[in-house]
Amino acid sequence: MDPLAGIRVFDLTHALAGPYCTMLLGDLGADVIKIEAPGEGDHSRAWGPPFVDGESAYFLSVNRNKRSVALDLKSEAGRRAAVLLAAACDVLVENLRPGTAARLGLGYEDLKLLHPGLVYCSISGFGQDRPSLAGYDQIVQGTAGLMSLTGLPDGPPIKLGVPIGDIAAGMFGANAVCARLYARERTGEGAFIDVALQDSVMALLTYQGGRYFATGEAPAREGNQHPTIAPYGTYATADGFLNVAVGSDAQFETFCAALGVPGLAADPRFRTNRDRQRRRQDLNAELETALRRRGTADWQAVLEQAGVPAGPILDLAEVFADPGVQARGVEVSVEHPTAGRWRMVGAPWRIDGQRFHVRRPPPRLGEHTAEVLAEVAGLPDAQIRELLGD
């Protein structure tokens, strides 16, 4: 059984952070009702290319396991229907500009009067108390310090290749929602959850934040080298690159033996991790001389046999063709009424050995409006037809 089966989510989100949060809840079994503006829908429906038979690949990637309801929240009838739906849900997630949901009559203070057990999650760029700041992922990657840590030492700041601020906020939001639902089982009370992209990215700083607190100095960009462990980074081989992660002095001895340079482990410059960090430039020069003698696949096999963590750098075509990835079922697919067979990155968990499954394809705009208004809001057919303009 899906863990969140029986939980209903009112999804007032668009773009990425909010939809990623509600997708995770849907992946766990919740019934997610996505509210969209008629004719336009979620902003990301127009983001592309690529499009697949007119459907945005961006939108399709983060909106599975949801039902779409098209409501005009600028109209009194649309807002009344939305309030009825929200009051019939266990969870509401929104990532509108702070204050917008309240102006629509869908703020927490109004809804909790109708539904004291409602778990309400607001996702924003910088928090509900800083409404004037626009919360875009790249902005937050800069303001939260992440870009100061990413890139080569002598190069410009670089953003991550995925929108980590949006994704992290969505993940932390879903985590907090699940925790509050668990607490509600004991108290019967809902809660207001405030998740900010900036806070979420800062929560990922972990040991980099610890380095700053310990030294008072802001860590600098290290490229592909680890700031506290050596050797740990990306090294050139005869035909490409290899990532190596040597986590202890004993493992360094094994690594050097596997490379055919056992003397490096006994070199006074490199005996301990602290020594190796001090002389990292010298160490890397020695290691690259050794690693350039053979190709990446050869070294991968040698180091795997020796028990030293190492791996190649794959592009996404290589990743999804990897037999190990295929065996884990990370890629999933579903039949979409417009886009056809649609491939997606699935949820990463298995529960009691059961793989994640897709219950619903990403919805077409307004696909479930009549169905949800009747089933969840309890509206009569005549009122539904009026809302739909029939």
Buried (B, 14 or more C-beta within 10 A) or exposed (E): EBBBEEBBBBBBBBBBBBBBBBBBBBBBBBBBBBBBBBEEBBBBBEBBEEBBEEBBBBBBBBBBBBBBBBBBBEEEEBBBBBBBBBBBBBBBBBBBBBEBBBEBBBBBEBBBEEBEEBBBBBBBBBBBEEBEBEBBBBBBBBBBBBBBBBBEEEEEEBBBEEBBBBBBBBBBBBBBBBEBBEBBEEEEEBBBBBBBBBBBBBEBBEEBBEBBEEEEEEBEBBEEBBBBBBBBBEBEBEEEEBBBBBEEBEBBBBBBBBBEBEEBBEBEEBBEBEBBBBBBEEBBEBBEEBBEEBBBEBBBEBBEEBEBBBEBEEEEEEEBEEEEBEEEEBEBEBEBEEBEEBEBEBBEEEEEEEEBEBBBBBBBBBBBBBEBBBBBBEBEEEBBEEBBEE
